[in-house]
Amino acid sequence: MSKSSDDKKVLAQFLANKCVLIDPVRSDEDNDVWTSLLTLLRQLWGSYENYLHEDYLRGLKSLDISTSKIPSLSDINTMLSSIGWSAVYVDGMVDDRLYQEMQAAQIFPIARHIRRKRDIFHSAAPDFMHDVIGHLPMLFSPQYRSLLNEWARSALTAAPDSKDIEARMTLLELIEEREKDCPNVDAIAKKTTDLEELYRGIDLSPSRAARFARFYAWAVEFGVMRANDDDDVKISGSAALSSPGEFNRIVSGETQMRSFSAYAITSPVNYSVVQDTMFVARNFSEYSQVLAGI
């Protein structure tokens, strides 16, 4: 057995104690949201197919997901088996280091919960829809998988400092507040201000861990590419592909596009809101070049 296989086996044993492998009982709202959101996204994709990265389109065909049936974890793992990946359920956002270890071992964490009907256009927290519809299709791209592996193994060499940890905790608290049954507007405003102040402090001297986190945000979650300036952007980012709110802003031209190599690593992200700005790369090679420089 190869070292990578040994690493994956050890991690899988660890995850068996940390992650859930049993499918949740889906509510009527879960089934309604799955059908409604996937139907809406497919309508958008059909109208704006030229905005979808070609690897995403190929990945959707490989997944063969039904609008009428929420796939089980077994279904997902059967679909991923052809590329050597597997998936496990998680509750809440995964610790950064564990997430990196999982990516390096070709194990994808999938949130068990499905967003509420009220959040169908944008979910502050990653959910089952985000992970399955946003992330998984791109995994069928060899270039994308290579980039993820390269990012994960590099990011594992960088330890977050105290400022990074404080900013992450504040962001998690902000997301948690937005996800409540009755979000407190004042609390959201305060946490947003706190997060912005923390980011300003980090920007004075960002750690390598912070730069790797920003790379992932803008290349993977909100990835957009454009080979030529006159072309439409090609969306490859999981958050943009699974959020009608993000998608509509991009295709309508409301989202400002800036150079990935020039600005992405210097730009922190607030995952809890729809983005005003994203960063355009020419291709996967540009992502790799930026990653190598971190």
Backbone as CSV, one residue per row, in Angstrom:
resi,resn,N_x,N_y,N_z,CA_x,CA_y,CA_z,C_x,C_y,C_z
1,MET,0.851,-1.202,0.000,0.000,0.000,0.000,0.879,1.242,0.000
2,SER,0.535,2.258,-0.810,1.322,3.480,-0.903,1.133,4.331,0.341
3,LYS,2.086,5.305,0.525,1.987,6.205,1.672,0.678,6.984,1.640
4,SER,0.266,7.460,0.431,-0.970,8.224,0.335,-2.166,7.372,0.734
5,SER,-2.125,6.087,0.393,-3.206,5.181,0.786,-3.223,4.984,2.287
6,ASP,-2.015,4.866,2.888,-1.931,4.743,4.342,-2.494,5.987,5.019
7,ASP,-2.117,7.182,4.518,-2.597,8.440,5.079,-4.114,8.514,5.008
8,LYS,-4.654,8.097,3.867,-6.098,8.163,3.682,-6.807,7.202,4.632
9,LYS,-6.208,6.009,4.848,-6.817,5.037,5.743,-6.834,5.560,7.175
10,VAL,-5.718,6.153,7.622,-5.643,6.702,8.981,-6.654,7.823,9.154
11,LEU,-6.718,8.711,8.157,-7.662,9.820,8.241,-9.097,9.314,8.235
12,ALA,-9.381,8.323,7.412,-10.738,7.768,7.348,-11.154,7.182,8.701
13,GLN,-10.203,6.509,9.389,-10.508,5.965,10.708,-10.798,7.081,11.707
14,PHE,-10.030,8.183,11.588,-10.255,9.328,12.462,-11.623,9.950,12.173
15,LEU,-11.942,10.088,10.901,-13.201,10.717,10.517,-14.402,9.879,10.928
16,ALA,-14.206,8.577,11.003,-15.314,7.705,11.408,-15.816,8.065,12.798
17,ASN,-14.915,8.639,13.612,-15.299,9.061,14.963,-15.791,10.500,15.001
18,LYS,-15.512,11.269,13.966,-15.831,12.691,13.956,-16.990,13.042,13.021
19,CYS,-17.199,12.219,12.020,-18.193,12.526,10.996,-19.328,11.512,11.004
20,VAL,-20.414,11.901,10.380,-21.615,11.070,10.349,-21.715,10.394,8.989
21,LEU,-21.965,9.110,8.984,-22.043,8.356,7.736,-23.472,7.933,7.401
22,ILE,-24.395,8.219,8.310,-25.797,7.826,8.109,-26.581,8.999,7.535
23,ASP,-27.401,8.733,6.540,-28.207,9.793,5.924,-29.228,10.342,6.919
24,PRO,-29.393,11.650,6.959,-30.412,12.233,7.838,-31.817,11.958,7.301
25,VAL,-32.773,12.017,8.189,-34.172,11.941,7.761,-34.548,13.304,7.200
26,ARG,-34.916,13.345,5.941,-35.200,14.612,5.277,-36.646,15.044,5.522
27,SER,-36.820,16.327,5.846,-38.150,16.882,6.081,-38.804,17.256,4.755
28,ASP,-40.097,17.584,4.816,-40.795,18.053,3.620,-40.137,19.327,3.080
29,GLU,-39.688,20.202,4.002,-39.026,21.438,3.557,-37.707,21.120,2.870
30,ASP,-36.955,20.150,3.395,-35.703,19.743,2.757,-35.952,19.317,1.313
31,ASN,-36.941,18.463,1.123,-37.244,17.964,-0.220,-37.729,19.082,-1.134
32,ASP,-38.518,19.995,-0.559,-39.029,21.127,-1.339,-37.890,22.039,-1.768
33,VAL,-36.972,22.331,-0.836,-35.849,23.210,-1.152,-34.943,22.564,-2.200
34,TRP,-34.664,21.276,-2.044,-33.833,20.571,-3.020,-34.425,20.699,-4.429
35,THR,-35.707,20.381,-4.558,-36.348,20.434,-5.874,-36.436,21.863,-6.399
36,SER,-36.831,22.787,-5.540,-37.025,24.182,-5.969,-35.701,24.827,-6.366
37,LEU,-34.675,24.651,-5.533,-33.392,25.297,-5.816,-32.721,24.679,-7.032
38,LEU,-32.732,23.362,-7.125,-32.095,22.718,-8.270,-32.822,23.062,-9.564
39,THR,-34.147,23.144,-9.502,-34.925,23.556,-10.693,-34.566,24.981,-11.095
40,LEU,-34.494,25.882,-10.114,-34.141,27.275,-10.383,-32.740,27.384,-10.972
41,LEU,-31.783,26.670,-10.378,-30.413,26.719,-10.880,-30.326,26.181,-12.305
42,ARG,-31.033,25.108,-12.584,-30.989,24.547,-13.937,-31.595,25.506,-14.955
43,GLN,-32.588,26.269,-14.547,-33.140,27.293,-15.434,-32.097,28.372,-15.710
44,LEU,-31.392,28.798,-14.655,-30.335,29.803,-14.818,-29.202,29.268,-15.678
45,TRP,-28.783,28.026,-15.405,-27.699,27.438,-16.184,-28.095,27.317,-17.660
46,GLY,-29.366,26.992,-17.914,-29.809,26.885,-19.292,-29.809,28.224,-20.004
47,SER,-30.179,29.277,-19.282,-30.226,30.616,-19.874,-28.837,31.223,-20.037
48,TYR,-27.909,30.832,-19.150,-26.573,31.445,-19.152,-25.488,30.379,-19.188
49,GLU,-25.680,29.380,-20.047,-24.724,28.272,-20.114,-23.318,28.745,-20.463
50,ASN,-23.223,29.825,-21.234,-21.901,30.339,-21.627,-21.116,30.905,-20.450
51,TYR,-21.779,31.082,-19.293,-21.083,31.563,-18.093,-20.562,30.410,-17.229
52,LEU,-20.897,29.183,-17.562,-20.474,28.033,-16.767,-19.154,27.485,-17.302
53,HIS,-18.227,27.213,-16.396,-16.966,26.620,-16.809,-17.246,25.258,-17.429
54,GLU,-16.547,24.973,-18.509,-16.805,23.719,-19.230,-16.571,22.491,-18.346
55,ASP,-15.646,22.566,-17.409,-15.414,21.433,-16.514,-16.599,21.222,-15.578
56,TYR,-17.264,22.300,-15.210,-18.453,22.175,-14.368,-19.581,21.480,-15.138
57,LEU,-19.759,21.855,-16.383,-20.791,21.231,-17.204,-20.540,19.734,-17.363
58,ARG,-19.278,19.370,-17.586,-18.944,17.946,-17.708,-19.172,17.223,-16.389
59,GLY,-18.834,17.897,-15.278,-19.026,17.291,-13.970,-20.484,17.049,-13.642
60,LEU,-21.351,17.984,-14.034,-22.787,17.804,-13.807,-23.292,16.538,-14.500
61,LYS,-22.805,16.295,-15.720,-23.220,15.094,-16.453,-22.711,13.834,-15.753
62,SER,-21.510,13.911,-15.210,-20.941,12.749,-14.518,-21.695,12.428,-13.233
63,LEU,-22.186,13.469,-12.548,-22.918,13.257,-11.303,-24.324,12.718,-11.537
64,ASP,-24.971,13.179,-12.601,-26.309,12.687,-12.933,-27.263,12.811,-11.745
65,ILE,-27.415,14.046,-11.248,-28.255,14.306,-10.078,-29.697,14.568,-10.514
66,SER,-30.651,13.987,-9.795,-32.066,14.138,-10.111,-32.690,15.285,-9.325
67,THR,-33.516,16.062,-9.991,-34.235,17.144,-9.318,-35.233,16.606,-8.298
68,SER,-35.747,15.425,-8.540,-36.827,14.890,-7.715,-36.356,14.070,-6.517
69,LYS,-35.042,13.785,-6.434,-34.564,12.904,-5.354,-33.246,13.423,-4.781
70,ILE,-33.224,13.630,-3.472,-31.994,14.019,-2.798,-31.062,12.807,-2.757
71,PRO,-29.858,12.919,-3.290,-28.969,11.745,-3.295,-28.523,11.374,-1.882
72,SER,-28.363,10.090,-1.646,-27.844,9.605,-0.371,-26.319,9.677,-0.398
73,LEU,-25.705,9.489,0.768,-24.246,9.471,0.817,-23.701,8.315,-0.012
74,SER,-24.405,7.193,0.002,-23.999,6.047,-0.814,-24.046,6.403,-2.302
75,ASP,-25.107,7.096,-2.730,-25.207,7.541,-4.124,-24.004,8.417,-4.496
76,ILE,-23.702,9.368,-3.610,-22.612,10.311,-3.862,-21.280,9.573,-3.960
77,ASN,-21.044,8.645,-3.043,-19.778,7.916,-3.063,-19.650,7.004,-4.280
78,THR,-20.760,6.489,-4.744,-20.725,5.698,-5.978,-20.316,6.577,-7.147
79,MET,-20.862,7.797,-7.209,-20.523,8.707,-8.297,-19.068,9.174,-8.211
80,LEU,-18.567,9.364,-6.995,-17.195,9.849,-6.824,-16.150,8.751,-6.978
81,SER,-16.570,7.509,-6.909,-15.606,6.400,-6.925,-14.781,6.379,-8.200
82,SER,-15.335,6.863,-9.294,-14.616,6.824,-10.572,-13.409,7.750,-10.594
83,ILE,-13.368,8.725,-9.682,-12.228,9.652,-9.649,-11.377,9.447,-8.388
84,GLY,-11.671,8.408,-7.617,-10.859,8.097,-6.454,-11.143,8.935,-5.232
85,TRP,-12.275,9.649,-5.210,-12.660,10.461,-4.057,-13.797,9.771,-3.311
86,SER,-14.014,10.215,-2.085,-15.158,9.763,-1.296,-15.674,10.950,-0.497
87,ALA,-16.812,10.771,0.164,-17.434,11.863,0.919,-17.925,11.354,2.265
88,VAL,-17.990,12.280,3.223,-18.573,11.999,4.534,-19.445,13.184,4.919
89,TYR,-20.403,12.956,5.799,-21.230,14.045,6.316,-20.525,14.752,7.468
90,VAL,-20.751,16.051,7.564,-20.278,16.820,8.719,-21.398,17.745,9.167
91,ASP,-21.331,18.146,10.420,-22.270,19.132,10.960,-21.504,20.415,11.230
92,GLY,-21.932,21.495,10.633,-21.244,22.761,10.817,-19.990,22.859,9.966
93,MET,-19.282,23.980,10.119,-18.073,24.209,9.333,-16.906,23.427,9.935
94,VAL,-16.123,22.807,9.062,-15.009,21.962,9.477,-13.806,22.834,9.829
95,ASP,-13.094,22.452,10.877,-11.851,23.116,11.239,-10.923,23.181,10.027
96,ASP,-10.229,24.312,9.867,-9.412,24.525,8.675,-8.410,23.400,8.436
97,ARG,-7.687,23.015,9.481,-6.646,21.996,9.295,-7.253,20.645,8.921
98,LEU,-8.343,20.271,9.572,-8.999,19.012,9.227,-9.505,19.066,7.791
99,TYR,-10.042,20.207,7.399,-10.524,20.353,6.020,-9.382,20.148,5.032
100,GLN,-8.226,20.735,5.327,-7.062,20.582,4.450,-6.608,19.122,4.399
101,GLU,-6.599,18.457,5.535,-6.211,17.048,5.577,-7.176,16.189,4.754
102,MET,-8.457,16.508,4.846,-9.456,15.755,4.090,-9.264,15.952,2.590
103,GLN,-9.028,17.200,2.181,-8.825,17.465,0.764,-7.580,16.739,0.250
104,ALA,-6.505,16.773,1.050,-5.275,16.098,0.644,-5.478,14.591,0.512
105,ALA,-6.387,14.037,1.324,-6.667,12.603,1.302,-7.808,12.236,0.356
106,GLN,-8.307,13.209,-0.393,-9.379,13.000,-1.367,-10.691,12.556,-0.712
107,ILE,-10.964,13.187,0.425,-12.228,12.968,1.129,-12.945,14.309,1.213
108,PHE,-14.182,14.359,0.732,-14.889,15.632,0.731,-15.937,15.680,1.841
109,PRO,-15.890,16.733,2.692,-16.894,16.877,3.750,-18.167,17.528,3.218
110,ILE,-19.292,16.903,3.438,-20.579,17.411,2.955,-21.476,17.748,4.138
111,ALA,-21.938,18.976,4.180,-22.855,19.383,5.249,-24.148,18.575,5.159
112,ARG,-24.610,18.062,6.290,-25.838,17.258,6.272,-27.077,18.107,6.062
113,HIS,-27.084,19.327,6.614,-28.314,20.113,6.595,-28.523,20.783,5.240
114,ILE,-29.774,21.011,4.909,-30.174,21.736,3.701,-30.732,23.086,4.130
115,ARG,-30.341,24.117,3.431,-30.771,25.476,3.783,-32.295,25.580,3.869
116,ARG,-32.746,26.609,4.558,-34.179,26.848,4.673,-34.723,27.494,3.401
117,LYS,-36.026,27.428,3.282,-36.688,28.019,2.116,-36.372,29.517,2.011
118,ARG,-36.289,30.199,3.155,-36.032,31.637,3.157,-34.651,31.966,2.573
119,ASP,-33.720,30.978,2.628,-32.341,31.203,2.187,-32.058,30.596,0.826
120,ILE,-33.099,30.371,0.042,-32.911,29.645,-1.213,-32.002,30.404,-2.185
121,PHE,-32.001,31.747,-2.119,-31.167,32.524,-3.037,-29.742,32.695,-2.536
122,HIS,-29.552,32.584,-1.232,-28.200,32.685,-0.671,-28.210,32.145,0.747
123,SER,-27.278,31.224,1.022,-27.137,30.664,2.363,-25.846,31.182,2.983
124,ALA,-25.956,31.724,4.203,-24.762,32.248,4.875,-23.779,31.132,5.202
125,ALA,-24.288,29.948,5.508,-23.433,28.806,5.850,-23.445,27.796,4.705
126,PRO,-22.330,27.101,4.514,-22.328,26.034,3.501,-23.305,24.937,3.911
127,ASP,-24.095,24.464,2.956,-25.076,23.422,3.242,-24.932,22.297,2.233
128,PHE,-25.804,21.314,2.323,-25.777,20.151,1.425,-25.848,20.591,-0.035
129,MET,-26.699,21.551,-0.335,-26.839,22.037,-1.711,-25.523,22.649,-2.196
130,HIS,-24.917,23.467,-1.366,-23.652,24.109,-1.716,-22.580,23.068,-2.018
131,ASP,-22.481,22.066,-1.156,-21.416,21.081,-1.313,-21.650,20.156,-2.506
132,VAL,-22.884,19.671,-2.649,-23.163,18.695,-3.710,-23.271,19.376,-5.078
133,ILE,-24.017,20.467,-5.146,-24.243,21.144,-6.429,-23.079,22.066,-6.788
134,GLY,-22.463,22.693,-5.773,-21.385,23.628,-6.045,-20.035,22.970,-6.209
135,HIS,-19.645,22.149,-5.239,-18.290,21.591,-5.224,-18.111,20.332,-6.083
136,LEU,-19.011,19.368,-5.931,-18.744,18.041,-6.478,-18.570,18.002,-7.996
137,PRO,-19.357,18.748,-8.792,-19.134,18.664,-10.237,-17.708,19.027,-10.664
138,MET,-17.108,20.043,-10.023,-15.760,20.448,-10.396,-14.716,19.396,-10.031
139,LEU,-15.034,18.509,-9.093,-14.075,17.467,-8.729,-13.784,16.523,-9.887
140,PHE,-14.657,16.491,-10.877,-14.433,15.612,-12.020,-13.426,16.199,-13.011
141,SER,-12.939,17.404,-12.729,-11.893,18.034,-13.545,-10.520,17.655,-13.002
142,PRO,-9.664,17.002,-13.781,-8.314,16.653,-13.307,-7.506,17.883,-12.888
143,GLN,-7.646,18.999,-13.623,-6.902,20.209,-13.267,-7.373,20.768,-11.934
144,TYR,-8.657,20.715,-11.701,-9.226,21.209,-10.451,-8.778,20.345,-9.280
145,ARG,-8.828,19.023,-9.453,-8.390,18.119,-8.390,-6.915,18.339,-8.069
146,SER,-6.120,18.550,-9.099,-4.695,18.793,-8.890,-4.473,20.081,-8.105
147,LEU,-5.251,21.111,-8.436,-5.133,22.390,-7.724,-5.535,22.232,-6.263
148,LEU,-6.624,21.512,-6.001,-7.067,21.290,-4.621,-5.998,20.560,-3.818
149,ASN,-5.408,19.532,-4.420,-4.383,18.764,-3.732,-3.161,19.625,-3.448
150,GLU,-2.778,20.420,-4.446,-1.645,21.320,-4.294,-1.906,22.336,-3.174
151,TRP,-3.121,22.895,-3.161,-3.487,23.865,-2.121,-3.476,23.214,-0.739
152,ALA,-4.106,22.046,-0.611,-4.238,21.404,0.687,-2.877,21.064,1.281
153,ARG,-2.014,20.481,0.481,-0.695,20.070,0.990,0.167,21.277,1.337
154,SER,0.029,22.354,0.580,0.788,23.569,0.884,0.231,24.249,2.126
155,ALA,-1.101,24.331,2.215,-1.738,25.013,3.344,-1.451,24.303,4.663
156,LEU,-1.252,22.988,4.624,-0.957,22.234,5.838,0.398,22.605,6.440
157,THR,1.237,23.283,5.667,2.547,23.701,6.173,2.487,25.054,6.874
158,ALA,1.318,25.693,6.887,1.188,27.038,7.456,0.234,27.027,8.647
159,ALA,0.728,27.411,9.798,-0.103,27.446,11.016,-0.731,28.827,11.173
160,PRO,-2.022,28.900,11.471,-2.669,30.202,11.700,-2.143,30.841,12.969
161,ASP,-2.081,32.166,12.995,-1.681,32.855,14.214,-2.922,33.268,15.000
162,SER,-2.724,33.958,16.115,-3.845,34.299,16.999,-4.860,35.205,16.308
163,LYS,-4.386,36.094,15.428,-5.302,36.980,14.704,-6.171,36.195,13.733
164,ASP,-5.570,35.219,13.062,-6.329,34.371,12.137,-7.439,33.630,12.882
165,ILE,-7.092,33.080,14.037,-8.057,32.310,14.823,-9.197,33.201,15.307
166,GLU,-8.858,34.403,15.761,-9.891,35.327,16.230,-10.817,35.738,15.089
167,ALA,-10.254,35.987,13.911,-11.075,36.370,12.762,-11.996,35.225,12.346
168,ARG,-11.472,34.003,12.349,-12.310,32.853,11.985,-13.460,32.684,12.967
169,MET,-13.190,32.815,14.256,-14.236,32.667,15.262,-15.302,33.751,15.097
170,THR,-14.874,34.964,14.794,-15.830,36.055,14.588,-16.688,35.796,13.361
171,LEU,-16.075,35.305,12.298,-16.833,34.970,11.092,-17.839,33.860,11.376
172,LEU,-17.441,32.847,12.122,-18.357,31.758,12.469,-19.529,32.268,13.302
173,GLU,-19.243,33.185,14.225,-20.312,33.771,15.044,-21.265,34.596,14.176
174,LEU,-20.721,35.301,13.190,-21.548,36.088,12.279,-22.448,35.183,11.445
175,ILE,-21.881,34.117,10.925,-22.671,33.155,10.148,-23.753,32.525,11.015
176,GLU,-23.385,32.165,12.251,-24.348,31.561,13.177,-25.517,32.505,13.451
177,GLU,-25.228,33.799,13.609,-26.293,34.772,13.869,-27.219,34.888,12.659
178,ARG,-26.642,34.928,11.477,-27.462,35.029,10.254,-28.322,33.788,10.034
179,GLU,-27.900,32.653,10.582,-28.623,31.403,10.385,-29.747,31.196,11.404
180,LYS,-29.835,32.042,12.409,-30.847,31.873,13.448,-32.263,32.064,12.891
181,ASP,-33.252,31.528,13.624,-34.653,31.702,13.236,-35.010,33.178,13.124
182,CYS,-34.542,33.954,14.083,-34.781,35.407,14.079,-33.451,36.130,14.265
183,PRO,-32.705,36.349,13.187,-31.398,36.998,13.300,-31.519,38.386,13.920
184,ASN,-30.568,38.727,14.781,-30.533,40.029,15.435,-29.751,40.997,14.555
185,VAL,-30.417,41.988,14.023,-29.792,42.929,13.090,-28.633,43.671,13.745
186,ASP,-28.810,44.082,14.996,-27.748,44.805,15.698,-26.535,43.906,15.927
187,ALA,-26.783,42.650,16.276,-25.679,41.720,16.496,-24.919,41.458,15.202
188,ILE,-25.653,41.349,14.089,-25.012,41.154,12.788,-24.138,42.355,12.438
189,ALA,-24.665,43.555,12.671,-23.900,44.771,12.370,-22.629,44.838,13.209
190,LYS,-22.741,44.492,14.493,-21.568,44.545,15.372,-20.534,43.513,14.960
191,LYS,-20.972,42.281,14.698,-20.036,41.238,14.303,-19.377,41.570,12.965
192,THR,-20.133,42.190,12.061,-19.560,42.585,10.772,-18.475,43.630,10.967
193,THR,-18.749,44.603,11.830,-17.747,45.635,12.142,-16.521,45.016,12.800
194,ASP,-16.754,44.106,13.741,-15.644,43.427,14.419,-14.777,42.666,13.413
195,LEU,-15.435,41.963,12.485,-14.704,41.190,11.486,-13.872,42.100,10.595
196,GLU,-14.462,43.216,10.153,-13.739,44.153,9.297,-12.520,44.732,10.010
197,GLU,-12.648,45.026,11.306,-11.525,45.552,12.083,-10.419,44.509,12.226
198,LEU,-10.812,43.260,12.452,-9.830,42.187,12.550,-9.094,41.998,11.225
199,TYR,-9.847,42.050,10.124,-9.226,41.911,8.808,-8.236,43.041,8.539
200,ARG,-8.584,44.252,8.961,-7.653,45.369,8.765,-6.357,45.132,9.529
201,GLY,-6.466,44.555,10.718,-5.273,44.237,11.490,-4.436,43.156,10.825
202,ILE,-5.097,42.155,10.299,-4.396,41.070,9.613,-3.713,41.579,8.354
203,ASP,-4.372,42.517,7.643,-3.837,43.009,6.379,-2.515,43.743,6.537
204,LEU,-2.192,44.174,7.763,-0.916,44.840,7.985,0.231,43.852,7.794
205,SER,-0.024,42.588,8.115,0.997,41.554,7.947,0.329,40.183,7.920
206,PRO,-0.323,39.830,6.807,-1.061,38.567,6.753,-0.135,37.355,6.852
207,SER,-0.544,36.376,7.649,0.224,35.141,7.776,0.087,34.318,6.503
208,ARG,0.921,33.305,6.362,0.792,32.401,5.216,-0.548,31.685,5.274
209,ALA,-0.984,31.343,6.489,-2.273,30.666,6.639,-3.405,31.549,6.126
210,ALA,-3.349,32.852,6.418,-4.372,33.782,5.942,-4.352,33.873,4.422
211,ARG,-3.165,33.862,3.841,-3.072,33.949,2.376,-3.585,32.681,1.708
212,PHE,-3.298,31.523,2.317,-3.855,30.277,1.776,-5.380,30.276,1.879
213,ALA,-5.919,30.809,2.972,-7.378,30.865,3.141,-8.016,31.765,2.094
214,ARG,-7.369,32.889,1.809,-7.898,33.798,0.790,-7.810,33.173,-0.597
215,PHE,-6.713,32.475,-0.841,-6.586,31.794,-2.132,-7.758,30.839,-2.324
216,TYR,-8.046,30.028,-1.303,-9.138,29.062,-1.416,-10.466,29.771,-1.649
217,ALA,-10.692,30.851,-0.915,-11.958,31.575,-1.044,-12.184,32.037,-2.472
218,TRP,-11.171,32.686,-3.043,-11.365,33.330,-4.347,-11.130,32.400,-5.528
219,ALA,-10.400,31.301,-5.325,-10.159,30.362,-6.426,-11.164,29.220,-6.437
220,VAL,-11.604,28.792,-5.258,-12.471,27.615,-5.166,-13.917,27.990,-4.883
221,GLU,-14.153,28.798,-3.849,-15.529,29.164,-3.506,-16.120,30.169,-4.498
222,PHE,-15.325,31.140,-4.906,-15.823,32.197,-5.792,-14.983,32.296,-7.070
223,GLY,-14.545,31.145,-7.561,-13.673,31.133,-8.727,-14.373,31.564,-10.010
224,VAL,-13.741,32.473,-10.733,-14.192,32.858,-12.076,-12.961,32.970,-12.974
225,MET,-13.097,32.540,-14.214,-11.992,32.583,-15.167,-12.432,33.292,-16.441
226,ARG,-11.449,33.857,-17.137,-11.717,34.498,-18.424,-10.418,34.524,-19.209
227,ALA,-10.375,33.763,-20.302,-9.144,33.657,-21.087,-8.794,34.972,-21.771
228,ASN,-9.838,35.685,-22.232,-9.631,36.953,-22.931,-10.553,38.014,-22.339
229,ASP,-10.105,39.258,-22.353,-10.849,40.341,-21.709,-12.245,40.545,-22.290
230,ASP,-12.430,40.205,-23.556,-13.732,40.428,-24.199,-14.703,39.262,-24.010
231,ASP,-14.243,38.185,-23.409,-15.086,37.005,-23.225,-15.957,37.144,-21.968
232,ASP,-17.045,36.349,-21.926,-17.805,36.225,-20.688,-16.960,35.459,-19.672
233,VAL,-17.143,35.761,-18.392,-16.437,34.987,-17.376,-17.018,33.578,-17.321
234,LYS,-16.190,32.631,-16.920,-16.610,31.242,-16.736,-16.590,30.949,-15.239
235,ILE,-17.750,30.657,-14.679,-17.869,30.463,-13.238,-17.494,29.025,-12.877
236,SER,-16.553,28.892,-11.951,-16.153,27.575,-11.467,-16.285,27.470,-9.950
237,GLY,-16.583,28.581,-9.287,-16.635,28.617,-7.829,-17.906,28.021,-7.262
238,SER,-17.764,27.210,-6.230,-18.893,26.468,-5.669,-19.977,27.361,-5.079
239,ALA,-19.574,28.450,-4.417,-20.566,29.340,-3.816,-21.386,30.041,-4.885
240,ALA,-20.711,30.498,-5.931,-21.407,31.198,-7.013,-22.314,30.250,-7.795
241,LEU,-21.900,28.995,-7.955,-22.665,28.036,-8.754,-23.878,27.486,-8.013
242,SER,-23.870,27.541,-6.697,-24.988,26.986,-5.918,-25.872,28.067,-5.313
243,SER,-25.582,29.330,-5.598,-26.346,30.449,-5.044,-26.936,31.284,-6.167
244,PRO,-28.256,31.232,-6.376,-28.855,32.071,-7.413,-28.553,33.558,-7.213
245,GLY,-28.424,33.992,-5.947,-28.109,35.390,-5.683,-26.750,35.769,-6.216
246,GLU,-25.738,34.943,-5.946,-24.389,35.191,-6.457,-24.377,35.100,-7.984
247,PHE,-25.008,34.051,-8.509,-25.000,33.803,-9.948,-25.640,34.962,-10.715
248,ASN,-26.803,35.419,-10.239,-27.501,36.514,-10.919,-26.685,37.794,-10.944
249,ARG,-25.976,38.078,-9.848,-25.149,39.288,-9.795,-24.013,39.215,-10.818
250,ILE,-23.443,38.045,-10.985,-22.339,37.892,-11.939,-22.825,38.087,-13.371
251,VAL,-23.879,37.367,-13.754,-24.318,37.425,-15.155,-24.943,38.770,-15.507
252,SER,-25.413,39.510,-14.491,-25.991,40.827,-14.755,-24.933,41.926,-14.783
253,GLY,-23.703,41.564,-14.443,-22.623,42.543,-14.454,-22.515,43.367,-13.180
254,GLU,-23.281,43.013,-12.133,-23.245,43.777,-10.881,-21.993,43.487,-10.060
255,THR,-21.421,42.299,-10.226,-20.228,41.932,-9.477,-18.993,42.515,-10.160
256,GLN,-18.215,43.280,-9.416,-16.989,43.858,-9.962,-15.947,42.754,-10.121
257,MET,-15.264,42.749,-11.265,-14.240,41.756,-11.528,-12.865,42.412,-11.537
258,ARG,-11.958,41.862,-10.722,-10.597,42.368,-10.651,-9.625,41.218,-10.917
259,SER,-8.379,41.547,-11.136,-7.359,40.548,-11.450,-7.074,39.644,-10.249
260,PHE,-7.115,38.334,-10.478,-6.828,37.396,-9.399,-5.395,37.537,-8.914
261,SER,-4.445,37.494,-9.820,-3.035,37.503,-9.422,-2.649,38.790,-8.717
262,ALA,-3.316,39.897,-9.046,-2.951,41.191,-8.468,-3.619,41.460,-7.121
263,TYR,-4.834,40.922,-6.902,-5.613,41.372,-5.749,-6.147,40.287,-4.820
264,ALA,-6.304,39.048,-5.286,-7.028,38.040,-4.493,-6.392,37.781,-3.135
265,ILE,-5.088,37.609,-3.096,-4.424,37.225,-1.850,-4.416,38.366,-0.838
266,THR,-4.628,39.590,-1.299,-4.671,40.738,-0.377,-6.095,41.069,0.053
267,SER,-7.074,40.248,-0.358,-8.478,40.570,-0.109,-9.144,39.510,0.775
268,PRO,-9.475,39.850,2.025,-10.191,38.906,2.893,-11.629,38.736,2.412
269,VAL,-12.320,37.734,2.934,-13.678,37.452,2.464,-14.627,37.298,3.643
270,ASN,-15.836,37.823,3.475,-16.925,37.603,4.419,-17.901,36.637,3.742
271,TYR,-17.840,35.367,4.125,-18.653,34.342,3.481,-20.146,34.518,3.727
272,SER,-20.521,35.305,4.730,-21.919,35.353,5.144,-22.791,36.208,4.232
273,VAL,-22.188,36.926,3.266,-22.954,37.817,2.396,-22.641,37.540,0.932
274,VAL,-23.507,38.012,0.054,-23.248,37.965,-1.391,-22.083,38.907,-1.692
275,GLN,-21.184,38.472,-2.565,-19.964,39.231,-2.825,-20.194,40.367,-3.823
276,ASP,-19.567,41.515,-3.544,-19.603,42.638,-4.478,-18.486,42.539,-5.512
277,THR,-17.389,41.871,-5.144,-16.208,41.790,-5.996,-15.711,40.347,-6.039
278,MET,-15.282,39.912,-7.222,-14.606,38.624,-7.382,-13.355,38.854,-8.215
279,PHE,-12.516,37.802,-8.312,-11.202,37.970,-8.911,-11.006,36.967,-10.041
280,VAL,-10.697,37.482,-11.214,-10.668,36.684,-12.433,-9.265,36.176,-12.739
281,ALA,-9.156,34.865,-12.966,-7.905,34.261,-13.434,-8.058,33.866,-14.901
282,ARG,-6.942,33.765,-15.589,-6.988,33.342,-16.995,-7.303,31.852,-17.130
283,ASN,-6.715,31.058,-16.216,-6.837,29.608,-16.315,-6.316,28.977,-15.022
284,PHE,-6.312,27.646,-14.975,-5.812,26.946,-13.800,-4.320,27.198,-13.584
285,SER,-3.590,27.407,-14.663,-2.155,27.665,-14.534,-1.893,28.936,-13.742
286,GLU,-2.719,29.958,-13.935,-2.541,31.187,-13.163,-2.798,30.933,-11.683
287,TYR,-3.812,30.134,-11.375,-4.044,29.783,-9.975,-2.814,29.098,-9.388
288,SER,-2.252,28.157,-10.124,-1.095,27.424,-9.624,0.106,28.334,-9.412
289,GLN,0.288,29.295,-10.307,1.401,30.225,-10.176,1.255,31.086,-8.926
290,VAL,0.046,31.568,-8.681,-0.204,32.372,-7.475,-0.007,31.535,-6.222
291,LEU,-0.514,30.309,-6.255,-0.393,29.414,-5.100,1.078,29.133,-4.789
292,ALA,1.871,28.937,-5.812,3.296,28.643,-5.613,4.031,29.805,-4.962
293,GLY,3.481,31.020,-5.093,4.139,32.187,-4.550,3.768,32.518,-3.109
294,ILE,2.855,31.759,-2.543,2.425,32.033,-1.158,3.469,31.521,-0.150
